[in-house]
């Protein structure tokens, strides 16, 4: 294996982005952040947009910095959040900035579509995707309903990572993992469903050629080469959906694992060879998203540290701001006094998160948390119990015994919640890497150029590059007792509605 290659990863989230260099040498990968920048929503006339030109400019800035350092770049890959897209006109120009999934224009679109076009079950049976109002299908439906001029004049529709790759290379593709988030793709065929596209007045020709992670898109255009000082560097399609890149980086030894991508939002799932679409997966609202090497990411979205982050914004300056103090004080208070369902609709976007948590406890006849420490303890206990519930469902769906739960992402550094998760699920938890998305992006590039042969060699290199922290289950009877309490509280809330 040839050593010492540099890969350039662009990792864009819904609030910030960064460019990263990954250097693979002697069976290990080392990351170095090149640039970091905000990803700002633009609000105008009641609508919300992403600034695609600003993001492109930040990529160029990162490439200039690499050239300034004299680093030779083997290739480039881009991953972003899901569902959003860019319209390209017949003249090859972008037709205004792309709408953001947080735009309220989709609030009634899903209900309208499901009432007048396809039922929830019909749509799920085709796509296997969790129903969310901001999915691409409902965004496009809302735009068609509003006679959106950009949509009406679009020659091409490119998902965000594909649009940025097009800006760098001039070549348009439709990368599989990002397309799978749209609720327009049939995972059985691996293609966009033409019947669903027709319900939006669209044809398959509006989208680029479907490609898998690791496919060469093209090389930097002469214009980009001149701007950056680099040569004709190849740009590869990686797992364009950031969660797809993160799951590719799970340092598992075999197939018998589940993963928890833990951060502001949590995604818990398994990696399967085939999609799982049946009455039970529909009832429990599980989703089937594309993974690398033809795998499916069968998962469920769970509210994660969103609860705490919203509370922190609401708390006064008298509340400590650093996590060690916050978490340490939370662990000093009695556990399981107050339990909530983190995914209850009360917590979707309340005016005041702490008050919403207290109201849930009042409505279910529990102790109402007092002070920030009790609120945090409530959040941690409840998240771990919700993780157990979803993990229990995953064990029923899986065709294998799940022996390990891998926690990746920023939440992998949360020692208390990781231990609670091990206690609740009853399996060993391995925490790390924190930088899963960037690692997955870079390792797919490495596979594309022949440095690694498959996903398992990728994962072995990642495992060799970091020290995983292991958590073993404790206090089984206590967590069993409170899991039953959690289920009863959830049922009680549903009965009140």
N, C-alpha and C positions, 0 to 999 in steps of 0.2 A: 504494500500500500504506500503510495507516495505521501510523504509527510509535508507539513507546514504549508497549508493552503489557507488563504483568507477569504471568507464569505461575508457578504454585506447583506444584513437583514434589516428590512423596514418593518417595524411593528407599530401599528396604529390602533389605538383604542378610542373610545368615544369621548374621552376627555383629554388625552395626551398621546403623544407619539414619540418615537425615538428611532435612531439608526444605530446599529450595533455591528461590530466586527466580530466574527467567530473564527478562531484559529484552531485548526485541528492538527495535533502533532502527537506522535507516539501513543495513539489510542486514547487521547483525551481531548476535550474541547474547552477552550478558554474564551470567555466573552469580554468584550470591552465596549462600553457605551461611547459612541462618537458624538451624537447630538441628542438633545431632548427638547421638546417644544410642546406648547398647548395645542389642542384641537378644539377650536372655538366654534360654537353654534352661532349662526348669524340669524337674528330675528328681524324681519321686516314685513310690514303689512299683515301681521298676524301669522306669518309662516316662518318655518325654521329650515335653514340650509346649512350644509357643510361647505367650507371653502376649499374646493378641490384644487384651486390654483395655489393656495397657501401651502397645502400639503405637498404638492408637487415641488414647490419652491424649497421646502424643507428637505426633501429627498435630494434635490440638487445641491443644497448647502452641505449635506452630509457627504455626498460624493466629492465635492470640492475639498472638504477637509481631509478625506482619505487621500486624494491626489496630492494635497499639500504635504502630507506626511510621507509621501513616496511609497505607499503601500500598493502592492500588486493585488488586485481583486480578481478572484477566480470567477465569481458570479454574483448575481443580485436576486433577492426574493422579497416579495411583499405580502404581508398578512394584515387584515383589518377586521373590524367588527362585521357582523352579517347584515343581510337583507337590503341594504341601500344600494343605489345604482345611479348611473350617469347616462344622460341622453346625448348621442352624437348625431349631428345633422348630415345631410347628403354631401355637404361641402367639407366634411371632416372636422368640423368645429363643435365644441361643447355647447349645447343649448342650455345655458344658465347653470348655476351651481345646483348640485343634487339636493333634493329634499331630504331632511333627516327623519329617521324613524320616530323621533319624539314629536313630530309635527302633528297637531290635533286633527288634521284632515282625515285621518283614518279612524277616528273614534266611532263613527257610525257606519263606516264602510264594511267592516266585517259582518255586522248584523244584517246590513242590507244585502250583501252578497249571499250570505247563508240562507236568507229568506227568499230571495228572488232568483238565484242562479244555481247553487249547489248546496245540499244540506251538509251539516257538519260531518256526518258519517260518510257521505259520498266523497267529500274532499279528503278526509283522513285516509279512507281506503285506497286512494290513489297515491298520496304523498307520504303518509305516515308521519306527518309533521304536527307538532303541538300547535294548537290554534292560538295565535296571538294577533291582536289587531294591527300591529305594525309589520307583519310579514309582507314580503314584496307583493304577493298576489293582491292583498287588500290595499296597499299603497297604489298600485297600478289601477285597481278598480276605482279608487277614489279620484284619481287623476282623470280617468276616462269619463267618469260621471261629471266631473267639473269642466270637461272639454279643455284640459290642460294643453296649452299650445306647444310646449316642449315635447310632450308625448306624441301629439298629433303630427309633429314634423320630424320625429326621430327616425333615422335610418338604422341606428344601432343602439342597443341597450346593454351597457357594460356594468357589471357589479364593481364596487369601488376598487378592490385590489386589481381587477382586470383593467379598469380605466386608467389607473396610475401606471400600470405596465405598458399600456397602449401609448400613454404620453411619453414614456421613455423609449419605446421601440418602434412605434407606428403600427404594430400588429395587434389585432383584437382576438381574444379567446374568451371562453366561458369556462372557468376553472370549476371542477366538480364540487369540491367541498363548500365553496362559497355559494354556488348555485343551489346546493341542497338546502340552504336556509330559507329559500324564497317561497316555499310551499307551492312550487310549480314543477318540481322534479319527481319523476317516478323512480324510486330507488331500485325497483326490480329491473328496469331497463337501463338505468343510469343516464337517462335523457330527460330533457324538458318535455312535459306532456302537452302535445299539440292541442288536445281537446280543451285543456284548462287555458292554454294561451288564447284559444279562439273565444273563450268567454270574456276575454279582455279586448277582443278585437285585434289580437297580435298574431303574427306568424313566427315560426321557428327561425326564419331568416333574419329576424331583428337581433338575434343573439349570436355571439361568436361560436366558433367550433368548440365542442365540449372536449376538455383536456383534463388529464389526471395530474396530480402533484408530481413534479419531477420532469414535466414537459418543457422543452425549450420554447419560449415565446419569440425571442429574437435577440438582437444585440442593440446596444445604445445607438440611437441615431447620430448622424454626423453633427447635428445641432447640439445634442446633449454632450457628445464627446468634446466639442469645442468649448462649451460652457464649463465643463468640469475639469478638463485637462486629462481625462481618462481615454483609453482606447475603446475598441468595440467589445465591451464587456458583455457577456451573455446575461440575459434576464430569464429566469426560470419561473414557471408556475410552481409555487410551493402549496402547502395546504393554506389556501387564501383566507379561510375563516380562522380567526385567531384561536378558537377553541380546538379546531382540527389540528393546528400546529402544536398546541399545548398537549393534546392527548398523544400525538406522535412522539412526544418527549417523555412519556411516562416510563420510568426506568424499570419496567417489569422484566422478570426472568422467563415467564411463560404466560399462557393465555388466561390463567385462572385468577384474574384480578378484576377489581372494580376501581374506578377512579373518582376522585372528587376534586374538581377544579374550583378552588376556594378563593374568593375575593369579595368584592362588593356584591356579586351574585355567585351562587354556587351551582355547579352542574355535576350531578352524580350519574354515572352510567357504566356500561360495559362495552367492550369492543367485540363485535360479532362479524362473522363472515357473510351473513345474510341479514336483511332487514327483518324486524319483528312487527308485523301489522296484523292485529287481530282485535276481537271485541274487548279483551281485557286491556290491551295497550291503549285502545281508544278511550275506554272508560277512565283509566288512570292518567290519561293525557301525557303519555311518553312520546318522545320524538325520535326520528331516525334521520341522522345527518351523516353526510359523507365523511369517510376517513381516508387515510392513505392506503395504498396497495389493495384497493377494492373493499376495504372494511367499512362497516357501519358503526357509527357512534350512537348507540341506543342509550338515551339519557333522559333525565328529567331536570328541568330548571327549578331551582330552589332559591328562595330569598336568602341571601347570605349576610354579609356584614353591612349591607344597606341599612338595616335596622339601627345598628350602632352609629354608623356614619351620620345618619340623619339626626340622631339624638345629640351627637357631639356638636353639630352645627347649631342646635337649639340651646345647648347648655351655656350658662354664663361663664364669665372668666374665672369665677371662684372654683369651678370644676377643673381638676388637673387635665392637662392636654396630652401628656405623654402616655403611651400605651402601658408601659410597665407599671406605673402607679395606678392607672385605671383598673387594669386587670388584677393586680395584686390586691387592691382593696375589694374588688368584686369577689375574690376567692375567700375573703374573710367572713362574708355573710352566709347565712344558712341557705343551702341549695334547695331547689324544688318548691320554694314557697309560692312561686308564681310561674305558671307555664302558659305559653301561647302557641298557636299554630303560626309560624313565621310566614306561611303562604296564604294566610287569611286575607281576603280582599280589603280588610280594614287597614292593612299595612302597605298597600300598593303605592299610594302617594298622599298620605294624610297631611293636613295642615300642620299638625304637631305630632311627631312620632311618639314621644314619651307619653303624651296624653292618650294616644290611640292604644298604647300598650296597657296603660292603667284602665282604660275603659273596657278593654277585652277582659281583664281580670275581674272587674266589677260585674260584668255581664255573666261571667261564669262562676261567680261566688267564691273567688279566691282572695288571698292576701293581695292588696294593691301595693306594688313596690314603692318604697319611699327612698328617695335619694338615688344618685347615679349608680352607686355600687350595687344596689338591689336590682336596678333596671338592667345593668350589664349581666349580672348573674342570671336573671330571667332570660335574657337573649341567648346566652351560652347554653344553658340547660335546654332551652326550647329548640335551638338549632340542632343540637346533638340528638335529641329525641326525634326530630323530623328527619334527620339523616338516617336514623334507624328505620323509620317507617319506609322510606324510599329504598333503603338497602334490602329490607325484607321483601319488597316487591321485586327488586332486581334478582334476588336469589331464585324467585319463582320463575322468572323469565329465562334465566341463564341455562344453557345446555351443559354447564360445567359447575363444579364446586368453586365458589369464590373464597379463596384462601387468604387474600390480602386486599386491603384498601389503600391505594396510593393517593395521597393528598398533594396536589401540585398548586402552583400559583402563590400569590402573596400570603394567603391564609395558611400556607405550610409552615410559616414562622410562628403561628399562634399556638404556643405550647399547651395552654390550658384547654382550648377547644379541641385540639388534636387528641389529647388524652381522653376528654369527654366522648369524643367520637369513637375511639377504641372501646371505651367502657360500654357505650350504648349499642354499638353494632356487634360486639363480641368477637371481633377479628383483629388480627395484628394490623396496625396502621404504619405505613412508611411515609414520612413527610419529606418532600423535596422532589424536583427542584422548584425554587421560587421563580426562576426565569424560564419556565417551561415553554412559553410561546416562542421566544427568540431561539431557544435551543432546537425546537421542532422545525422552525423555519430553516435554520442553518443546516441541520442534519438532512433535510430533504434535498437541499442543494448539494450536499456532499454525496448523497446517494445518486443524484442526477449526473454527477461528473465521474462516478465510478469509484469513489473513495470507500464507500460501504456498499454491501450487497443487498441488504434488506432491512426491514424495520427492527428486527431483533439485534442486528449488529449496531444499528443506530442507538438502540436502547442500552446496549452493553457499554458503548462508549460514554453515553451520558451517565450511567451508573458509576463508571470508573472515574468520572470527572468530579464527583461530589460525594459528600458524606451524608447519607440518608439518616434521619432520626427515626428510631423505631419506638412505637408505643404499644404496650400489651394491655389487654382488657383487665379491668379491676372492678370490684364491687358489683358483681353480676346480679345478686338478688336485689340490691338497691335500685339498679337501673331497670331491671325487669318490673319492679313494683311501680316505678314512676313512668315507665313507658305505657303501662296499662292506664295510669292516671291521665297521661297525655291523650290517649285515644278517647277516654271518657270526656275530657274537656272539649276536644274537637267536636265530638258528637253533640255535646250540650249546646255549643255555639250554633251548630247547624239546626238543631231543633228550635232554637229561639228565632230563626229567620222564617 
